[in-house]
Amino acid sequence: MKIKSAIFGLICIKPYTIKSIVKRLPYAPVSIYNAIEEMLNEGKIYKIKTDGETRLDIPKKYMDQKRKDFFIKSLSYGIDPEIFLRENTLLVWNALDTSTTVKKITKKTKLSEKSVRKYLKFFADSELIKFEKKKPLIVAKIHNHPLVPLVTSMVKESDKTERMYSPGSSPFEEIITTPDEIEKILYEKIDDSVAIKKTGFFVKGKPGKISVLESVTSKQILEVIFLDKLMTPEGVEDSCIKILANKKIDFDMLLARAIEKNRINQVGCYLNILGDINKKLVPNEIIKKFHENISQKKYIFLKQEMKYGKSGWEQKYEKIWNVDLYLDIGAIEHGARGI
């Protein structure tokens, strides 16, 4: 193992003084000092004061902490983390998501066949892949190995997160994304004001936007988020209005998804109501396009509000959109006019 990786691996387990690192690692002291200096300059480690001593520790940023977890887990499974995290090793590893033969991996990575086979042997020896066929050689990742999700979180590109910004005396942005992305955001924003929906977790931080995080199992497009939110009181009175106000929604995609989910009447009705309250939110031509696709089946909109009854204003929209309407118009007007 190279000296920098050895130093990093030791500090991953717990913070150490430079003197202790020199004493414990089997390298020349001058080489350790030089490596530590380089790692400090690169930001891979940093100095902390604890118990009256200066120690070296791993930065608290997302990628640094993921790398720390990966190092410890790799060593626990007898796998050299340094080899795994080399550029070409990761190149072959990522290629395995779409390619399963040596020939295809070689073509995708532009590495020699000899190199590809060498990395495949490393993965096989580490029990990270299995050979499904020998001639031709066909390989597959062992996805339930504990290292696999750690590597994935380190090397995959960030998911695009959907953000809805709401101005006001306490401006906030609502971010709906996957658990992996929320973990990353928490590391990045922990000094800011952050809240996580459905958990009661809220911390105050630097002045500025409050990030409200909502976890979803898989990445969703904005139009699907809108349709899901529309079936909740909070959605019709707040979140859906913010989505429309951000002007990022694709109405053609929303129309297609609404038809697919049998919600065309409810969506069209809602857009019509918002357009009458605030014409900037929904263009008239969009409302007409939804009405052209109206379903003859009558739907209740919104079931959760049925216990509060009706006020009389609903009849106009019920007739146009073939819905049994139960919405709090006062709450919707408040949200729409505040945009």
C-alpha positions in Angstrom: 0.0 0.0 0.0 1.3 3.5 -0.9 2.2 5.7 2.0 -0.7 8.2 1.6 -3.2 5.5 1.6 -1.7 3.9 4.7 -1.8 7.3 6.5 -5.4 7.9 5.4 -6.4 4.3 6.5 -4.9 4.8 9.9 -6.6 8.2 10.5 -9.9 6.7 9.3 -10.0 4.5 12.4 -9.3 7.4 14.7 -7.5 10.8 14.8 -3.7 10.5 15.4 -0.9 12.8 16.2 1.8 13.1 13.6 4.3 11.6 16.1 2.1 8.5 16.6 1.7 8.0 12.8 5.4 8.1 12.3 5.9 5.6 15.1 3.2 3.2 13.9 3.7 3.0 10.1 6.5 1.1 8.5 7.9 3.9 6.4 10.8 6.3 6.6 9.9 9.3 8.9 10.8 11.9 6.3 8.5 10.2 3.8 5.6 10.2 6.3 6.2 13.9 7.0 6.3 14.8 3.3 3.2 12.7 2.6 1.3 14.3 5.5 2.2 17.8 4.3 0.9 17.0 0.8 -2.3 15.5 2.1 -2.9 18.6 4.3 -2.4 20.8 1.2 -4.7 18.6 -0.8 -7.4 18.8 1.8 -7.6 15.1 2.3 -6.9 15.4 6.0 -6.9 18.3 8.5 -5.7 19.2 11.9 -7.8 19.2 15.1 -7.1 20.1 18.7 -8.2 17.4 21.2 -7.0 16.7 24.7 -4.4 19.4 24.4 -2.8 17.7 21.3 -2.9 18.4 17.6 -4.2 15.4 15.7 -5.0 14.6 12.1 -8.5 13.7 11.1 -10.7 13.2 8.1 -12.7 16.2 6.9 -16.5 16.1 7.5 -17.5 16.6 3.9 -19.7 14.0 2.2 -17.1 12.5 -0.1 -14.4 12.5 2.5 -16.7 10.6 4.9 -17.8 8.2 2.2 -14.1 7.5 1.4 -13.4 7.0 5.1 -16.3 4.4 5.3 -15.1 2.7 2.2 -11.5 2.4 3.5 -12.6 0.8 6.8 -15.1 -1.5 5.1 -12.5 -2.5 2.4 -9.9 -3.3 5.0 -12.5 -5.3 7.0 -13.1 -7.5 3.9 -9.4 -7.9 3.1 -9.6 -5.7 0.0 -7.0 -3.1 -0.8 -8.9 0.2 -1.0 -6.1 2.0 -2.8 -6.2 -0.4 -5.7 -10.0 -0.2 -5.9 -10.0 3.6 -6.0 -7.5 3.9 -8.9 -8.8 5.6 -12.0 -8.6 2.5 -14.2 -10.1 0.2 -11.6 -13.1 2.4 -11.3 -13.3 2.7 -15.1 -13.7 -1.1 -15.4 -16.0 -1.3 -12.4 -18.4 1.3 -13.8 -18.3 -0.4 -17.2 -19.7 -3.5 -15.6 -23.0 -1.8 -15.2 -23.7 -2.1 -18.9 -21.1 -4.5 -20.3 -20.5 -8.1 -19.2 -17.9 -9.5 -21.6 -14.2 -8.7 -21.8 -14.5 -7.6 -25.4 -17.3 -5.0 -24.5 -15.5 -3.8 -21.4 -12.3 -3.3 -23.4 -14.2 -1.3 -26.0 -16.0 0.8 -23.5 -13.0 1.6 -21.3 -10.4 1.8 -24.1 -8.0 -0.3 -22.0 -6.1 -3.3 -23.2 -7.7 -6.7 -22.8 -4.8 -7.7 -20.6 -5.5 -4.8 -18.2 -9.3 -5.5 -18.2 -8.6 -9.1 -17.3 -6.3 -8.0 -14.5 -8.9 -5.8 -12.9 -11.6 -8.4 -13.3 -9.3 -10.9 -11.5 -8.9 -8.3 -8.7 -12.7 -8.0 -8.4 -13.2 -11.8 -8.5 -10.5 -12.3 -5.8 -12.3 -9.7 -3.7 -15.6 -11.5 -4.3 -17.2 -8.5 -5.9 -18.0 -10.1 -9.2 -18.9 -13.6 -10.4 -18.1 -15.4 -13.6 -21.4 -16.5 -15.1 -19.7 -18.1 -18.2 -16.1 -18.9 -19.1 -16.2 -19.1 -22.9 -16.8 -16.3 -23.8 -16.1 -14.8 -20.3 -19.2 -13.2 -18.9 -19.1 -11.5 -15.6 -21.6 -9.8 -13.3 -21.4 -7.6 -10.1 -22.4 -9.2 -6.8 -24.7 -6.4 -5.9 -25.4 -7.5 -2.3 -21.8 -7.2 -1.3 -21.6 -4.4 1.4 -18.9 -2.5 -0.6 -21.0 -2.1 -3.7 -23.4 0.6 -2.4 -20.5 2.5 -0.9 -18.6 2.6 -4.2 -21.8 3.6 -6.0 -22.4 6.5 -3.7 -18.8 7.7 -4.3 -18.6 7.4 -8.1 -22.1 8.0 -9.4 -23.1 11.4 -10.7 -25.3 13.4 -8.4 -29.0 13.0 -9.1 -30.7 16.2 -10.2 -32.7 17.4 -7.3 -36.0 19.2 -7.6 -36.0 22.5 -5.7 -39.0 24.7 -5.1 -38.0 28.1 -3.7 -40.5 30.2 -1.8 -39.7 33.8 -0.9 -41.0 35.6 2.1 -39.8 36.6 5.6 -38.4 33.1 6.1 -37.5 32.0 2.5 -37.0 28.3 2.0 -36.4 25.7 -0.7 -38.1 22.3 -0.7 -35.8 19.6 -2.1 -37.3 16.3 -3.1 -34.7 13.6 -3.8 -33.3 10.2 -2.9 -31.8 9.1 0.4 -28.3 9.1 -1.0 -28.7 12.7 -2.2 -30.2 13.8 1.1 -27.2 12.3 2.9 -24.9 14.3 0.6 -27.0 17.5 1.1 -26.8 17.1 4.9 -23.0 17.1 4.8 -23.0 20.1 2.5 -25.7 22.1 4.3 -25.3 21.1 8.0 -24.1 24.7 8.8 -27.2 26.1 7.2 -30.9 25.8 8.3 -32.1 22.4 7.4 -35.3 20.4 8.1 -36.3 16.9 7.1 -40.0 16.2 6.4 -41.8 13.6 8.5 -38.9 13.3 11.0 -39.2 16.4 13.2 -35.5 17.1 12.5 -34.8 20.8 12.2 -31.6 22.8 12.9 -31.1 26.5 12.6 -28.0 27.8 10.8 -26.6 30.7 8.8 -29.1 33.3 7.7 -30.6 32.5 4.3 -32.8 29.9 2.8 -34.1 27.0 4.9 -33.7 23.7 3.1 -36.7 21.4 3.6 -35.7 17.9 2.5 -38.1 15.2 1.5 -36.9 11.7 0.9 -38.3 9.5 -1.9 -37.3 6.0 -2.7 -36.3 6.6 -6.3 -35.7 9.7 -8.4 -38.9 11.2 -9.7 -39.6 13.8 -12.4 -41.3 17.0 -11.4 -44.5 16.1 -13.1 -44.9 12.9 -11.1 -44.1 14.8 -7.9 -46.9 17.3 -8.8 -49.4 14.5 -9.4 -48.6 12.8 -6.0 -48.7 16.1 -4.1 -52.0 17.0 -5.7 -53.7 14.2 -3.8 -52.9 15.7 -0.5 -54.3 18.9 1.3 -50.7 20.2 1.8 -50.0 19.7 -1.9 -53.1 21.5 -3.3 -52.7 24.4 -0.8 -48.9 24.8 -1.0 -46.5 22.5 -2.8 -48.3 22.3 -6.2 -48.6 26.1 -6.3 -44.8 26.4 -5.7 -44.1 23.9 -8.4 -46.2 25.9 -10.9 -44.7 29.2 -9.8 -41.2 27.9 -10.5 -42.1 27.6 -14.2 -40.1 24.4 -14.6 -43.0 22.0 -15.1 -43.6 20.5 -18.6 -47.4 20.7 -19.1 -47.3 18.2 -22.0 -45.6 15.7 -19.8 -48.0 16.5 -16.9 -50.9 15.9 -19.3 -49.5 12.6 -20.4 -48.9 11.4 -16.9 -52.3 12.6 -15.7 -54.0 10.6 -18.4 -51.8 7.6 -17.5 -52.8 7.8 -13.8 -56.5 8.6 -14.5 -56.2 12.1 -12.9 -56.9 14.3 -15.9 -60.2 15.6 -14.4 -58.6 16.5 -11.0 -55.5 18.1 -12.5 -57.5 20.1 -15.1 -59.9 21.3 -12.4 -57.0 22.3 -10.1 -55.2 24.2 -12.9 -58.5 25.9 -13.8 -59.0 27.1 -10.2 -55.5 28.4 -10.0 -55.7 30.1 -13.3 -58.8 32.0 -12.2 -57.1 33.1 -9.0 -53.7 34.0 -10.5 -53.5 34.0 -14.3 -49.7 34.0 -14.2 -49.7 30.5 -12.8 -51.5 28.6 -15.7 -52.0 29.8 -19.3 -55.6 29.5 -20.7 -54.4 27.3 -23.6 -53.1 24.7 -21.1 -56.4 24.5 -19.3 -58.1 24.0 -22.7 -55.8 21.2 -23.6 -56.6 19.4 -20.4 -60.3 19.8 -21.0 -60.0 18.3 -24.4 -58.9 15.1 -22.7 -61.4 15.0 -19.9 -62.7 11.6 -18.7 -66.4 10.7 -18.6 -65.8 9.0 -15.2 -66.6 11.2 -12.2 -63.8 11.5 -9.6 -63.8 12.7 -6.0 -61.3 15.6 -5.4 -60.2 15.7 -2.5 -61.3 12.7 -0.3 -59.4 13.9 2.8 -61.5 17.1 2.7 -64.9 15.5 2.4 -65.6 15.7 6.1 -65.6 19.5 5.9 -68.4 19.6 3.3 -68.9 22.2 0.5 -69.4 25.9 0.4 -71.2 26.4 -2.9 -68.4 27.8 -5.0 -67.5 24.3 -6.2 -70.5 23.8 -8.6 -69.0 25.8 -11.5 -65.9 23.6 -11.6 -67.7 20.3 -10.8 -69.8 20.8 -13.9 -66.9 21.7 -16.2 -64.5 19.0 -14.9 -66.9 16.1 -13.9 -65.5 16.0 -10.3 -67.0 15.8 -6.8 -65.0 18.7 -5.4 -63.9 19.1 -1.8 -61.1 21.8 -1.5 -60.4 24.6 0.9 -60.6 27.5 -1.6 -59.5 30.0 1.1 -56.2 28.1 1.7 -55.6 27.8 -2.1 -56.3 31.5 -2.7 -53.8 32.4 0.1 -51.1 30.2 -1.4 -51.7 31.4 -5.0 -51.9 35.1 -4.3 -48.7 34.9 -2.2 -46.6 33.9 -5.2 
